[in-house]
Amino acid sequence: MDFPESNFESMSTHAGIEAWEEDLLKRYPEKEEGCRVSDDGTFRDYEAETRPEVREFYRLNHRHQTLEFAKQKKAQYLKFNQRSMTIWEGIEFLDQLIDDSDPDINLPQIEHLLQTAEAIRRDGHPRWFILTGLIHDLGKILCLFGEEQWAVVGDTFPLGCRFSDKIVFHEFFTDNPDANVVEYSTRLGLYEEGCGLDNVTMSWGHDEYLYHVMKDRLPEPALYMIRYHSFYPAHREGEYNELMNDHDRQMFEWVRAFNPYDLYTKSEERVDVESLRPFYDDLINEYLPGKLSW
């Protein structure tokens, strides 16, 4: 499938992802109860403040994230034949996203991941929860496999049913071919009431990809955190409840517990990677030893 060129391609991959992450903080700046993380104050009119490159990101994302596209990407990447890497090798590979054009914080990706994991650790959460904080963004290596940013990051949403008007920049879905498919235009679309999210095809990105890499390797709450941490229309806006079953609703309490660590732990404060390495070596070896197929 061929897609048109855009000015988004002129941005560095890392700077583009940073712009999307900054947009998230504008949309969801409030502090979450029970989590010792910082925020930046009151809710703002994020759309009025959104930079042009971020709007372009969402335009491309909403135009091209179709049911057929997601199925194609699953067929391509769920063969897990891209690389064989340990978790640390995956983190070091992800570090290649850093470059000098980053307008925000010039820190290696490993430090961002450790900041998240360490905040979770300080709050006394289980070991698997800490590990989830460390690895939750590893699916962004899709950018290094040649994927465009709009197919790697961004808020996720179900495909094959009506696009919720609570999805950020909902108006851009008018250019999505699926918006013209009658079968997909209803509240349930292809699905049945309470079918469960595991039976729903989500938009493609780093969440869905990493979930499949980690499937059967981590506790179920960790897998929900990984798979749905960008599903903001559901866990922040309360949408798509009709597709969930009771088990999904129970597991989404874990997704919501994880969300503030994902959003608010980024800091200029440097992390001493070498001093933390023994703890995380032990943690990784407990759950994800050796090389994994990516």
PASEBA-1860 file (N, C-alpha, C; in nm, 3 decimals):
! residues 294
1> MDFPESNF> 0.085/-0.119/0.000/0.000/0.000/0.000/0.089/0.124/0.000 ~ 0.065/0.216/-0.093/0.147/0.336/-0.103/0.076/0.453/-0.037 ~ 0.154/0.535/0.034/0.097/0.650/0.100/0.168/0.775/0.051 ~ 0.098/0.889/0.047/0.158/1.012/-0.004/0.265/1.064/0.089 ~ 0.358/1.137/0.033/0.461/1.201/0.113/0.400/1.315/0.190 ~ 0.463/1.351/0.300/0.415/1.466/0.377/0.533/1.536/0.441 ~ 0.509/1.659/0.490/0.617/1.733/0.555/0.657/1.669/0.687 ~ 0.578/1.573/0.736/0.613/1.501/0.859/0.742/1.424/0.840
9> ESMSTHAG> 0.773/1.386/0.716/0.893/1.309/0.690/1.020/1.390/0.713 ~ 1.007/1.523/0.710/1.126/1.607/0.729/1.170/1.612/0.875 ~ 1.084/1.572/0.965/1.118/1.571/1.106/1.202/1.450/1.139 ~ 1.288/1.460/1.240/1.354/1.341/1.289/1.251/1.252/1.355 ~ 1.276/1.123/1.354/1.182/1.030/1.415/1.163/1.061/1.562 ~ 1.274/1.085/1.632/1.264/1.109/1.775/1.189/1.238/1.804 ~ 1.219/1.346/1.729/1.152/1.473/1.751/1.003/1.461/1.727 ~ 0.964/1.382/1.627/0.823/1.363/1.600/0.752/1.291/1.712
17> IEAWEEDL> 0.814/1.187/1.767/0.756/1.115/1.880/0.749/1.205/2.002 ~ 0.852/1.286/2.023/0.851/1.379/2.135/0.733/1.477/2.122 ~ 0.706/1.525/2.001/0.596/1.618/1.981/0.463/1.554/2.018 ~ 0.445/1.428/1.981/0.322/1.357/2.016/0.312/1.341/2.168 ~ 0.423/1.308/2.235/0.420/1.289/2.379/0.391/1.420/2.452 ~ 0.443/1.531/2.400/0.413/1.661/2.460/0.264/1.692/2.447 ~ 0.206/1.655/2.333/0.064/1.676/2.313/-0.020/1.600/2.415 ~ 0.024/1.478/2.449/-0.045/1.400/2.551/-0.048/1.475/2.685
25> LKRYPEKE> 0.064/1.536/2.721/0.071/1.607/2.848/-0.021/1.729/2.849 ~ -0.041/1.790/2.732/-0.134/1.902/2.724/-0.278/1.855/2.743 ~ -0.307/1.737/2.690/-0.444/1.686/2.699/-0.475/1.631/2.837 ~ -0.375/1.571/2.902/-0.398/1.502/3.030/-0.297/1.548/3.133 ~ -0.302/1.677/3.173/-0.199/1.729/3.264/-0.224/1.703/3.411 ~ -0.342/1.659/3.447/-0.375/1.652/3.589/-0.297/1.543/3.659 ~ -0.270/1.563/3.785/-0.200/1.464/3.866/-0.294/1.353/3.906 ~ -0.246/1.230/3.896/-0.328/1.115/3.935/-0.309/1.085/4.084
33> EGCRVSDD> -0.419/1.062/4.153/-0.414/1.033/4.296/-0.336/0.904/4.322 ~ -0.249/0.907/4.421/-0.179/0.785/4.463/-0.050/0.760/4.388 ~ -0.005/0.856/4.309/0.118/0.837/4.232/0.208/0.958/4.253 ~ 0.330/0.939/4.298/0.420/1.050/4.327/0.492/1.091/4.199 ~ 0.417/1.157/4.113/0.474/1.207/3.988/0.428/1.351/3.971 ~ 0.494/1.426/3.886/0.462/1.567/3.870/0.379/1.591/3.746 ~ 0.303/1.703/3.748/0.228/1.744/3.631/0.248/1.893/3.613 ~ 0.179/1.953/3.514/0.206/2.094/3.484/0.083/2.182/3.501
41> GTFRDYEA> -0.011/2.144/3.587/-0.116/2.237/3.620/-0.252/2.201/3.569 ~ -0.326/2.301/3.525/-0.466/2.283/3.489/-0.483/2.246/3.344 ~ -0.602/2.194/3.313/-0.633/2.152/3.177/-0.631/2.272/3.084 ~ -0.575/2.252/2.966/-0.566/2.361/2.868/-0.636/2.321/2.739 ~ -0.659/2.418/2.652/-0.717/2.393/2.521/-0.607/2.339/2.431 ~ -0.583/2.207/2.438/-0.469/2.148/2.371/-0.475/2.163/2.220 ~ -0.595/2.157/2.162/-0.603/2.166/2.016/-0.559/2.304/1.968 ~ -0.591/2.408/2.044/-0.549/2.542/2.006/-0.398/2.556/2.013
49> ETRPEVRE> -0.333/2.477/2.102/-0.189/2.490/2.122/-0.109/2.386/2.043 ~ -0.176/2.293/1.977/-0.107/2.184/1.909/-0.025/2.237/1.792 ~ 0.099/2.194/1.783/0.188/2.237/1.678/0.145/2.178/1.544 ~ 0.176/2.244/1.432/0.133/2.195/1.300/0.180/2.053/1.271 ~ 0.302/2.017/1.313/0.351/1.883/1.283/0.273/1.776/1.358 ~ 0.220/1.811/1.476/0.139/1.715/1.550/0.003/1.697/1.483 ~ -0.055/1.806/1.439/-0.180/1.796/1.362/-0.160/1.711/1.238 ~ -0.047/1.727/1.172/-0.019/1.648/1.053/-0.004/1.500/1.089
57> FYRLNHRH> 0.058/1.473/1.204/0.068/1.336/1.250/-0.070/1.273/1.264 ~ -0.161/1.343/1.330/-0.295/1.288/1.351/-0.371/1.276/1.219 ~ -0.349/1.370/1.128/-0.416/1.361/0.997/-0.376/1.233/0.926 ~ -0.246/1.204/0.924/-0.198/1.082/0.859/-0.245/0.957/0.932 ~ -0.237/0.961/1.064/-0.280/0.847/1.144/-0.426/0.813/1.117 ~ -0.512/0.915/1.123/-0.656/0.890/1.109/-0.694/0.859/0.964 ~ -0.615/0.903/0.872/-0.642/0.871/0.731/-0.607/0.726/0.698 ~ -0.496/0.676/0.751/-0.442/0.549/0.704/-0.465/0.430/0.797
65> QTLEFAKQ> -0.509/0.456/0.921/-0.533/0.344/1.013/-0.669/0.281/0.981 ~ -0.669/0.190/0.887/-0.790/0.118/0.848/-0.782/-0.026/0.898 ~ -0.895/-0.094/0.892/-0.898/-0.234/0.932/-0.804/-0.317/0.845 ~ -0.803/-0.291/0.717/-0.716/-0.367/0.627/-0.570/-0.338/0.656 ~ -0.536/-0.213/0.686/-0.398/-0.177/0.718/-0.351/-0.252/0.842 ~ -0.433/-0.255/0.947/-0.394/-0.324/1.070/-0.374/-0.472/1.044 ~ -0.459/-0.532/0.963/-0.444/-0.674/0.932/-0.315/-0.699/0.854 ~ -0.281/-0.609/0.763/-0.157/-0.623/0.685/-0.035/-0.616/0.777
73> KKAQYLKF> -0.037/-0.522/0.872/0.078/-0.507/0.960/0.092/-0.626/1.055 ~ -0.018/-0.681/1.100/-0.011/-0.801/1.183/0.050/-0.916/1.104 ~ 0.007/-0.930/0.980/0.061/-1.038/0.897/0.211/-1.019/0.874 ~ 0.254/-0.893/0.864/0.395/-0.863/0.839/0.481/-0.884/0.963 ~ 0.438/-0.831/1.076/0.526/-0.825/1.193/0.507/-0.939/1.292 ~ 0.392/-1.005/1.290/0.371/-1.110/1.389/0.432/-1.242/1.346 ~ 0.513/-1.238/1.243/0.602/-1.350/1.211/0.726/-1.346/1.300 ~ 0.752/-1.230/1.360/0.864/-1.209/1.452/0.996/-1.251/1.387
81> NQRSMTIW> 1.018/-1.200/1.269/1.140/-1.236/1.195/1.226/-1.115/1.163 ~ 1.208/-1.006/1.239/1.286/-0.885/1.215/1.426/-0.895/1.275 ~ 1.432/-0.931/1.403/1.560/-0.942/1.473/1.545/-1.037/1.590 ~ 1.657/-1.085/1.642/1.661/-1.160/1.766/1.743/-1.080/1.865 ~ 1.681/-1.039/1.977/1.748/-0.949/2.072/1.706/-0.981/2.214 ~ 1.798/-0.958/2.308/1.761/-0.957/2.448/1.688/-0.826/2.477 ~ 1.630/-0.815/2.596/1.563/-0.690/2.633/1.661/-0.574/2.633 ~ 1.779/-0.593/2.691/1.877/-0.484/2.692/1.919/-0.446/2.551
89> EGIEFLDQ> 1.938/-0.544/2.464/1.973/-0.514/2.325/1.860/-0.436/2.257 ~ 1.736/-0.470/2.291/1.623/-0.396/2.236/1.622/-0.252/2.283 ~ 1.651/-0.230/2.411/1.657/-0.094/2.464/1.770/-0.015/2.397 ~ 1.886/-0.079/2.382/1.999/-0.012/2.318/1.970/0.017/2.170 ~ 1.898/-0.073/2.105/1.856/-0.050/1.967/1.763/0.070/1.960 ~ 1.670/0.080/2.057/1.577/0.192/2.060/1.649/0.325/2.083 ~ 1.765/0.320/2.148/1.842/0.443/2.170/1.878/0.514/2.040 ~ 1.873/0.445/1.930/1.906/0.507/1.802/1.806/0.615/1.762
97> LIDDSDPD> 1.692/0.621/1.832/1.594/0.726/1.803/1.641/0.863/1.851 ~ 1.743/0.868/1.937/1.794/0.996/1.985/1.872/1.066/1.875 ~ 1.849/1.198/1.858/1.936/1.278/1.770/1.939/1.421/1.819 ~ 2.024/1.503/1.757/2.050/1.637/1.807/1.935/1.734/1.783 ~ 1.836/1.696/1.704/1.726/1.788/1.677/1.615/1.780/1.780 ~ 1.631/1.694/1.880/1.529/1.679/1.983/1.506/1.814/2.052 ~ 1.385/1.870/2.046/1.359/2.000/2.105/1.331/1.995/2.255 ~ 1.331/1.876/2.311/1.287/1.864/2.450/1.402/1.823/2.539
105> INLPQIEH> 1.423/1.693/2.555/1.524/1.643/2.648/1.617/1.549/2.574 ~ 1.746/1.582/2.569/1.842/1.498/2.500/1.898/1.392/2.593 ~ 1.817/1.293/2.626/1.861/1.181/2.707/1.840/1.053/2.628 ~ 1.926/0.955/2.648/1.905/0.826/2.582/1.771/0.766/2.623 ~ 1.713/0.689/2.533/1.584/0.626/2.560/1.588/0.541/2.685 ~ 1.701/0.477/2.712/1.710/0.391/2.831/1.684/0.471/2.958 ~ 1.723/0.597/2.959/1.700/0.678/3.079/1.552/0.711/3.096 ~ 1.482/0.736/2.985/1.338/0.759/2.994/1.268/0.634/3.048
113> LLQTAEAI> 1.308/0.518/2.998/1.246/0.393/3.041/1.275/0.366/3.189 ~ 1.398/0.394/3.231/1.434/0.373/3.371/1.365/0.473/3.463 ~ 1.343/0.595/3.416/1.270/0.692/3.497/1.129/0.640/3.527 ~ 1.065/0.584/3.425/0.931/0.528/3.444/0.935/0.411/3.541 ~ 1.028/0.317/3.517/1.037/0.198/3.601/1.072/0.233/3.745 ~ 1.162/0.329/3.764/1.203/0.366/3.900/1.090/0.434/3.977 ~ 1.008/0.513/3.908/0.893/0.574/3.976/0.796/0.466/4.023 ~ 0.775/0.366/3.941/0.688/0.254/3.978/0.749/0.177/4.095
121> RRDGHPRW> 0.879/0.158/4.091/0.949/0.087/4.198/0.941/0.163/4.330 ~ 0.958/0.295/4.325/0.951/0.376/4.447/0.814/0.367/4.513 ~ 0.710/0.349/4.432/0.575/0.343/4.487/0.536/0.204/4.533 ~ 0.632/0.111/4.533/0.611/-0.019/4.594/0.527/-0.117/4.516 ~ 0.522/-0.103/4.385/0.443/-0.194/4.303/0.517/-0.326/4.279 ~ 0.445/-0.430/4.236/0.508/-0.562/4.214/0.618/-0.557/4.110 ~ 0.704/-0.657/4.113/0.820/-0.662/4.024/0.778/-0.664/3.876 ~ 0.672/-0.737/3.844/0.629/-0.741/3.705/0.580/-0.604/3.658
129> FILTGLIH> 0.524/-0.525/3.751/0.478/-0.389/3.719/0.599/-0.301/3.687 ~ 0.704/-0.315/3.766/0.827/-0.239/3.741/0.884/-0.274/3.604 ~ 0.888/-0.403/3.574/0.939/-0.447/3.444/0.855/-0.391/3.330 ~ 0.725/-0.386/3.348/0.637/-0.330/3.246/0.672/-0.185/3.219 ~ 0.701/-0.109/3.325/0.744/0.029/3.306/0.871/0.039/3.224 ~ 0.962/-0.055/3.246/1.089/-0.053/3.173/1.070/-0.081/3.025 ~ 0.980/-0.172/2.990/0.973/-0.219/2.852/0.855/-0.166/2.772 ~ 0.764/-0.090/2.834/0.635/-0.064/2.770/0.645/0.007/2.635
137> DLGKILCL> 0.752/0.080/2.611/0.768/0.152/2.484/0.861/0.082/2.385 ~ 0.904/-0.038/2.415/0.999/-0.105/2.325/0.941/-0.130/2.187 ~ 0.810/-0.134/2.176/0.748/-0.152/2.045/0.779/-0.039/1.948 ~ 0.832/0.073/1.999/0.868/0.184/1.910/0.985/0.151/1.819 ~ 1.048/0.033/1.841/1.151/-0.008/1.746/1.093/-0.030/1.607 ~ 0.961/-0.031/1.594/0.899/-0.035/1.461/0.948/0.079/1.374 ~ 0.976/0.195/1.436/1.031/0.308/1.359/1.165/0.270/1.296 ~ 1.243/0.190/1.369/1.374/0.150/1.319/1.365/0.034/1.220
145> FGEEQWAV> 1.247/-0.025/1.209/1.221/-0.126/1.106/1.164/-0.061/0.980 ~ 1.153/0.073/0.980/1.111/0.145/0.861/0.968/0.196/0.862 ~ 0.898/0.182/0.976/0.760/0.228/0.981/0.751/0.378/1.004 ~ 0.649/0.441/0.944/0.623/0.583/0.968/0.572/0.602/1.112 ~ 0.594/0.722/1.166/0.556/0.748/1.304/0.407/0.729/1.327 ~ 0.323/0.765/1.232/0.179/0.754/1.251/0.136/0.607/1.261 ~ 0.221/0.513/1.220/0.192/0.371/1.232/0.262/0.308/1.352 ~ 0.318/0.391/1.439/0.393/0.342/1.555/0.339/0.400/1.685
153> VGDTFPLG> 0.318/0.530/1.690/0.267/0.596/1.811/0.133/0.661/1.781 ~ 0.075/0.723/1.882/-0.055/0.786/1.868/-0.160/0.713/1.950 ~ -0.268/0.782/1.980/-0.379/0.720/2.052/-0.434/0.604/1.968 ~ -0.467/0.495/2.033/-0.519/0.379/1.961/-0.671/0.372/1.975 ~ -0.733/0.296/1.886/-0.880/0.290/1.881/-0.921/0.165/1.803 ~ -1.043/0.114/1.828/-1.091/-0.002/1.754/-1.117/0.030/1.608 ~ -1.099/-0.069/1.524/-1.131/-0.059/1.382/-1.246/-0.154/1.351 ~ -1.321/-0.122/1.247/-1.435/-0.206/1.212/-1.563/-0.165/1.280
161> CRFSDKIV> -1.562/-0.047/1.345/-1.683/0.009/1.403/-1.671/0.161/1.398 ~ -1.774/0.232/1.441/-1.775/0.378/1.433/-1.659/0.438/1.513 ~ -1.594/0.538/1.455/-1.489/0.610/1.525/-1.553/0.704/1.627 ~ -1.517/0.687/1.753/-1.573/0.772/1.858/-1.535/0.918/1.836 ~ -1.629/1.006/1.866/-1.598/1.149/1.853/-1.512/1.198/1.968 ~ -1.478/1.110/2.063/-1.386/1.146/2.171/-1.240/1.119/2.134 ~ -1.216/1.059/2.017/-1.078/1.040/1.971/-1.023/1.175/1.930 ~ -0.902/1.204/1.971/-0.841/1.333/1.941/-0.840/1.358/1.790
169> FHEFFTDN> -0.874/1.481/1.750/-0.883/1.521/1.610/-0.973/1.425/1.530 ~ -1.088/1.400/1.585/-1.185/1.310/1.523/-1.219/1.352/1.380 ~ -1.214/1.481/1.352/-1.254/1.530/1.220/-1.169/1.473/1.107 ~ -1.048/1.429/1.138/-0.961/1.375/1.033/-1.005/1.237/0.985 ~ -1.096/1.174/1.055/-1.145/1.044/1.010/-1.233/1.055/0.886 ~ -1.272/1.175/0.848/-1.352/1.188/0.726/-1.275/1.141/0.603 ~ -1.143/1.139/0.610/-1.060/1.092/0.498/-1.024/0.945/0.509 ~ -1.072/0.877/0.613/-1.042/0.735/0.630/-1.141/0.653/0.547
177> PDANVVEY> -1.093/0.565/0.459/-1.184/0.485/0.376/-1.286/0.407/0.456 ~ -1.251/0.363/0.577/-1.344/0.286/0.658/-1.466/0.367/0.701 ~ -1.452/0.500/0.701/-1.565/0.585/0.739/-1.679/0.574/0.639 ~ -1.650/0.525/0.518/-1.751/0.511/0.414/-1.805/0.369/0.402 ~ -1.761/0.279/0.489/-1.809/0.141/0.487/-1.929/0.131/0.580 ~ -2.045/0.103/0.524/-2.169/0.101/0.602/-2.159/0.003/0.719 ~ -2.098/-0.111/0.696/-2.088/-0.215/0.798/-2.008/-0.168/0.919 ~ -1.917/-0.071/0.899/-1.833/-0.022/1.008/-1.889/0.104/1.074
185> STRLGLYE> -2.003/0.152/1.029/-2.049/0.285/1.068/-2.137/0.288/1.193 ~ -2.163/0.171/1.249/-2.249/0.168/1.367/-2.167/0.158/1.495 ~ -2.237/0.172/1.605/-2.173/0.167/1.737/-2.095/0.038/1.758 ~ -2.149/-0.075/1.714/-2.083/-0.204/1.731/-2.007/-0.248/1.606 ~ -2.049/-0.202/1.490/-1.980/-0.241/1.367/-1.980/-0.392/1.348 ~ -1.861/-0.449/1.333/-1.845/-0.591/1.309/-1.865/-0.677/1.433 ~ -1.878/-0.615/1.549/-1.869/-0.687/1.675/-2.004/-0.704/1.744 ~ -2.005/-0.784/1.847/-2.124/-0.804/1.928/-2.107/-0.733/2.062
193> EGCGLDNV> -2.218/-0.695/2.120/-2.214/-0.629/2.252/-2.140/-0.716/2.353 ~ -2.042/-0.656/2.422/-1.968/-0.727/2.526/-1.879/-0.838/2.474 ~ -1.836/-0.828/2.348/-1.757/-0.936/2.287/-1.620/-0.952/2.351 ~ -1.568/-0.846/2.415/-1.435/-0.850/2.474/-1.331/-0.793/2.379 ~ -1.239/-0.714/2.433/-1.142/-0.644/2.349/-1.047/-0.738/2.275 ~ -1.027/-0.858/2.328/-0.938/-0.951/2.259/-0.995/-0.993/2.124 ~ -1.124/-0.972/2.105/-1.190/-1.003/1.978/-1.205/-0.882/1.887 ~ -1.146/-0.770/1.928/-1.155/-0.645/1.854/-1.020/-0.614/1.789
201> TMSWGHDE> -1.021/-0.573/1.664/-0.898/-0.531/1.597/-0.871/-0.385/1.629 ~ -0.757/-0.359/1.694/-0.718/-0.223/1.729/-0.630/-0.163/1.620 ~ -0.624/-0.031/1.617/-0.530/0.036/1.526/-0.389/-0.012/1.555 ~ -0.306/-0.013/1.452/-0.173/-0.071/1.462/-0.074/0.029/1.523 ~ 0.017/-0.021/1.607/0.121/0.064/1.662/0.208/-0.012/1.760 ~ 0.288/0.062/1.836/0.386/-0.003/1.923/0.320/-0.081/2.036 ~ 0.199/-0.040/2.078/0.129/-0.111/2.185/0.093/-0.253/2.141 ~ 0.024/-0.262/2.027/-0.023/-0.391/1.978/0.094/-0.483/1.944
209> YLYHVMKD> 0.197/-0.426/1.883/0.313/-0.505/1.845/0.383/-0.565/1.968 ~ 0.411/-0.481/2.069/0.481/-0.531/2.187/0.396/-0.631/2.264 ~ 0.265/-0.608/2.267/0.178/-0.705/2.332/0.199/-0.845/2.275 ~ 0.205/-0.855/2.144/0.220/-0.986/2.082/0.359/-1.044/2.106 ~ 0.461/-0.959/2.112/0.596/-1.007/2.145/0.597/-1.065/2.286 ~ 0.525/-1.001/2.379/0.529/-1.039/2.520/0.420/-1.138/2.560 ~ 0.327/-1.165/2.471/0.214/-1.253/2.502/0.265/-1.387/2.557 ~ 0.203/-1.434/2.662/0.237/-1.560/2.730/0.368/-1.552/2.809
217> RLPEPALY> 0.428/-1.433/2.818/0.554/-1.418/2.892/0.537/-1.338/3.021 ~ 0.431/-1.258/3.032/0.411/-1.169/3.147/0.272/-1.190/3.205 ~ 0.250/-1.150/3.331/0.117/-1.158/3.390/0.015/-1.079/3.308 ~ -0.109/-1.121/3.314/-0.212/-1.058/3.232/-0.227/-0.908/3.255 ~ -0.222/-0.857/3.379/-0.232/-0.711/3.395/-0.121/-0.637/3.319 ~ -0.001/-0.693/3.316/0.109/-0.630/3.242/0.077/-0.626/3.093 ~ 0.019/-0.733/3.042/-0.015/-0.738/2.900/-0.123/-0.636/2.866 ~ -0.219/-0.617/2.955/-0.321/-0.513/2.934/-0.257/-0.374/2.934
225> MIRYHSFY> -0.166/-0.349/3.028/-0.098/-0.220/3.033/-0.025/-0.192/2.901 ~ 0.046/-0.292/2.852/0.123/-0.275/2.729/0.030/-0.253/2.610 ~ -0.073/-0.335/2.600/-0.158/-0.334/2.481/-0.248/-0.212/2.473 ~ -0.290/-0.159/2.589/-0.394/-0.055/2.587/-0.350/0.076/2.650 ~ -0.220/0.096/2.674/-0.181/0.220/2.742/-0.202/0.344/2.655 ~ -0.216/0.327/2.524/-0.246/0.440/2.436/-0.394/0.444/2.395 ~ -0.476/0.358/2.454/-0.619/0.354/2.422/-0.691/0.457/2.507 ~ -0.653/0.585/2.489/-0.706/0.694/2.569/-0.857/0.711/2.556
233> PAHREGEY> -0.916/0.688/2.438/-1.062/0.701/2.430/-1.136/0.611/2.529 ~ -1.076/0.499/2.565/-1.140/0.407/2.660/-1.101/0.439/2.804 ~ -0.970/0.439/2.834/-0.933/0.449/2.975/-0.932/0.590/3.029 ~ -0.944/0.691/2.943/-0.954/0.829/2.992/-1.089/0.893/2.958 ~ -1.153/0.850/2.850/-1.278/0.912/2.807/-1.400/0.824/2.828 ~ -1.379/0.697/2.866/-1.490/0.609/2.893/-1.564/0.558/2.771 ~ -1.502/0.566/2.655/-1.565/0.520/2.532/-1.544/0.370/2.510 ~ -1.622/0.315/2.419/-1.613/0.174/2.375/-1.644/0.074/2.486
241> NELMNDHD> -1.719/0.119/2.585/-1.759/0.027/2.691/-1.844/-0.087/2.637 ~ -1.915/-0.060/2.528/-2.002/-0.162/2.470/-1.925/-0.281/2.414 ~ -1.797/-0.263/2.383/-1.717/-0.373/2.330/-1.650/-0.454/2.441 ~ -1.643/-0.398/2.560/-1.573/-0.463/2.670/-1.661/-0.567/2.739 ~ -1.596/-0.666/2.797/-1.665/-0.757/2.889/-1.620/-0.723/3.032 ~ -1.674/-0.791/3.129/-1.642/-0.758/3.268/-1.494/-0.777/3.299 ~ -1.432/-0.874/3.234/-1.289/-0.897/3.258/-1.206/-0.780/3.208 ~ -1.240/-0.726/3.090/-1.171/-0.607/3.039/-1.181/-0.492/3.138
249> RQMFEWVR> -1.300/-0.471/3.191/-1.321/-0.359/3.284/-1.236/-0.377/3.410 ~ -1.225/-0.498/3.456/-1.141/-0.525/3.572/-0.994/-0.498/3.541 ~ -0.948/-0.544/3.427/-0.808/-0.526/3.388/-0.774/-0.380/3.360 ~ -0.873/-0.302/3.318/-0.846/-0.161/3.288/-0.815/-0.080/3.412 ~ -0.845/-0.132/3.529/-0.799/-0.066/3.651/-0.647/-0.066/3.655 ~ -0.584/-0.171/3.606/-0.438/-0.176/3.598/-0.387/-0.078/3.492 ~ -0.457/-0.068/3.381/-0.416/0.026/3.275/-0.419/0.168/3.330 ~ -0.524/0.199/3.404/-0.534/0.335/3.461/-0.429/0.359/3.569
257> AFNPYDLY> -0.393/0.254/3.642/-0.287/0.269/3.742/-0.153/0.296/3.677 ~ -0.133/0.240/3.559/-0.006/0.258/3.488/0.003/0.394/3.420 ~ -0.108/0.446/3.374/-0.109/0.565/3.289/-0.029/0.685/3.342 ~ -0.043/0.724/3.471/0.033/0.842/3.516/0.184/0.821/3.512 ~ 0.230/0.699/3.530/0.374/0.675/3.520/0.421/0.692/3.376 ~ 0.336/0.655/3.283/0.368/0.671/3.142/0.375/0.817/3.103 ~ 0.286/0.898/3.159/0.276/1.038/3.118/0.371/1.132/3.191 ~ 0.391/1.112/3.321/0.446/1.221/3.403/0.584/1.197/3.464
265> TKSEERVD> 0.656/1.094/3.422/0.783/1.066/3.488/0.905/1.117/3.411 ~ 0.884/1.178/3.297/0.996/1.228/3.218/1.062/1.345/3.290 ~ 1.195/1.341/3.295/1.267/1.440/3.374/1.406/1.465/3.316 ~ 1.457/1.587/3.342/1.595/1.620/3.305/1.696/1.550/3.394 ~ 1.650/1.504/3.510/1.741/1.441/3.606/1.799/1.313/3.547 ~ 1.932/1.302/3.548/1.999/1.188/3.487/1.983/1.063/3.574 ~ 1.981/0.951/3.506/1.970/0.821/3.572/2.105/0.753/3.568 ~ 2.148/0.697/3.680/2.274/0.622/3.686/2.246/0.479/3.639
273> VESLRPFY> 2.260/0.458/3.510/2.222/0.331/3.450/2.303/0.216/3.509 ~ 2.432/0.236/3.525/2.519/0.127/3.572/2.485/0.082/3.713 ~ 2.449/0.176/3.799/2.416/0.137/3.936/2.283/0.062/3.942 ~ 2.193/0.092/3.849/2.063/0.025/3.847/2.066/-0.106/3.771 ~ 2.168/-0.124/3.690/2.172/-0.239/3.600/2.158/-0.375/3.671 ~ 2.224/-0.399/3.784/2.209/-0.530/3.850/2.065/-0.563/3.887 ~ 1.992/-0.464/3.940/1.851/-0.489/3.975/1.771/-0.527/3.853 ~ 1.789/-0.453/3.744/1.709/-0.479/3.624/1.757/-0.602/3.549
281> DDLINEYL> 1.884/-0.634/3.558/1.930/-0.762/3.502/1.856/-0.878/3.569 ~ 1.847/-0.872/3.701/1.780/-0.977/3.776/1.630/-0.982/3.741 ~ 1.569/-0.866/3.728/1.427/-0.858/3.696/1.399/-0.915/3.556 ~ 1.481/-0.876/3.461/1.464/-0.927/3.324/1.484/-1.078/3.318 ~ 1.587/-1.125/3.386/1.614/-1.270/3.385/1.502/-1.351/3.449 ~ 1.429/-1.287/3.541/1.318/-1.356/3.605/1.201/-1.379/3.509 ~ 1.175/-1.283/3.423/1.058/-1.290/3.336/1.091/-1.308/3.188 ~ 1.198/-1.245/3.142/1.226/-1.241/2.998/1.373/-1.273/2.969
289> PGKLSW> 1.418/-1.391/3.007/1.560/-1.423/2.989/1.594/-1.450/2.842 ~ 1.722/-1.429/2.810/1.772/-1.467/2.679/1.722/-1.377/2.567 ~ 1.740/-1.424/2.445/1.699/-1.349/2.326/1.553/-1.375/2.293 ~ 1.484/-1.270/2.251/1.347/-1.280/2.207/1.340/-1.252/2.057 ~ 1.241/-1.306/1.993/1.220/-1.281/1.850/1.133/-1.159/1.834 ~ 1.177/-1.066/1.749/1.109/-0.941/1.727/1.065/-0.930/1.580
END
